[in-house]
Amino acid sequence: MLIKLVDRGREGEAVLLGRLDAATAPKTWEVMEELTERFDRLVVNMAGLEYLTSDGLGVLKKTYMAMQQKSGTMTISHVKKTIMEVLEINGVTGWLEIES
């Protein structure tokens, strides 16, 4: 998993590349936690995300909750069809803001 950061001042965009699974989730959370502390608005760009497991969903949920706790916002963008199916099956689309 590689995370590229686009810094726009109070807004950050985390561009995810690779797999977000059990092996990569702990380090990904470390990076996302830093980003939640740094930005008021966080966009998680999934254009380069190839694979997502429940461990990865946990990272997304913790990131979302951390942003909510500080009255910030988190948006998911550029979600591939296969990743969207995982999000839908797990009920994430009901509470997570997703843009095309």
Secondary structure, DSSP 8 states (H G I E B T S, - for coil): -EEEEEEETTEEEEEEEEEESTTTHHHHHHHHHHHHHH-SEEEEEEEEEEEE-HHHHHHHHHHHHHHHHTT-EEEEES--HHHHHHHHHTTGGGTSEEE-
